[in-house]
Amino acid sequence: MPAVPTSAIAAAGLIGGYGTARWTGKRELGGAVLAAAGAGAAYRWRRQAGGTTAAALTGLYVAAFGGSHPLAKKIGAWPSVLAVTGVVAAASTLAERRQHGR
């Protein structure tokens, strides 16, 4: 069975974290989803691409979460979450492909 792409794990954390917080009304639950997926993605990034790349992608993940808030005031909450998720997923995919020489 092929491994789930790390970009999908990161996307699940950003989208799932926001969705969980919104639908339950409990921000801490959304934060738990965000943190769990982020930790899982960071672990995989480190194993697949090394510490430097993992640190950069983890920083991007955290910045995407933080940046989605002011962006949401301009374009709306869901469009903001989807936009930052796309950036993180694309960066993760590019890093994985570069590491595997594709």
C-alpha positions in Angstrom: 0.0 0.0 0.0 1.6 3.3 -1.0 2.2 5.9 1.6 -0.1 8.9 1.9 1.7 11.9 0.4 3.0 14.3 3.0 1.3 17.2 1.2 -2.0 15.4 1.9 -1.2 15.2 5.6 -0.4 18.9 5.8 -3.6 19.7 3.8 -5.7 17.6 6.1 -4.2 19.5 9.1 -5.0 22.9 7.7 -8.4 22.1 6.3 -9.3 19.7 9.1 -8.2 22.0 11.8 -10.2 24.9 10.5 -13.3 22.7 9.8 -13.1 21.1 13.3 -12.9 24.4 15.0 -15.7 25.9 12.9 -18.1 22.9 13.2 -17.6 22.1 16.9 -17.2 25.7 18.0 -14.1 24.6 19.9 -10.9 26.2 18.7 -8.8 24.0 20.9 -10.1 20.9 19.0 -9.2 22.5 15.7 -5.8 23.4 17.1 -5.3 19.7 18.2 -6.0 18.6 14.6 -3.7 21.2 13.2 -0.9 20.3 15.6 -1.2 16.5 15.2 -1.2 16.7 11.4 1.6 19.2 11.5 3.7 17.0 13.7 3.1 14.0 11.4 4.0 16.0 8.3 7.1 17.4 10.0 8.3 13.9 10.9 7.8 12.7 7.4 9.4 15.8 5.8 12.5 15.2 8.0 12.7 11.5 7.1 12.1 12.2 3.4 13.9 15.4 2.7 16.2 16.1 5.7 16.2 18.6 8.6 16.6 21.8 6.7 13.8 21.1 4.3 11.6 19.9 7.1 12.2 23.1 9.1 11.4 25.2 6.1 8.2 23.3 5.4 7.1 23.3 9.0 7.7 27.0 9.2 5.6 27.5 6.1 2.9 25.3 7.6 2.8 27.5 10.7 3.0 30.7 8.7 0.1 29.5 6.5 -2.0 29.0 9.6 -1.1 32.4 10.9 -1.4 34.1 7.5 -4.8 32.6 6.8 -6.4 34.8 9.5 -5.6 38.2 8.0 -6.2 36.8 4.5 -9.7 35.6 5.6 -10.7 39.2 6.4 -10.0 40.1 2.7 -11.3 37.0 0.9 -13.3 35.0 3.4 -12.5 32.1 5.7 -12.8 29.1 3.5 -11.1 30.7 0.5 -8.3 31.7 2.7 -7.8 28.3 4.2 -7.9 26.7 0.8 -5.4 29.2 -0.6 -2.8 28.7 2.1 -3.4 25.0 2.0 -2.6 25.0 -1.7 0.7 26.8 -1.1 1.8 24.3 1.6 0.7 21.3 -0.4 2.5 22.5 -3.5 5.7 23.3 -1.6 5.6 19.9 0.0 5.1 18.1 -3.3 7.9 20.0 -4.9 10.2 19.2 -2.0 9.3 15.5 -2.2 9.8 15.4 -5.9 13.2 17.2 -5.7 14.3 14.7 -3.1 13.3 11.8 -5.2 14.8 13.3 -8.4 11.5 13.6 -10.2 
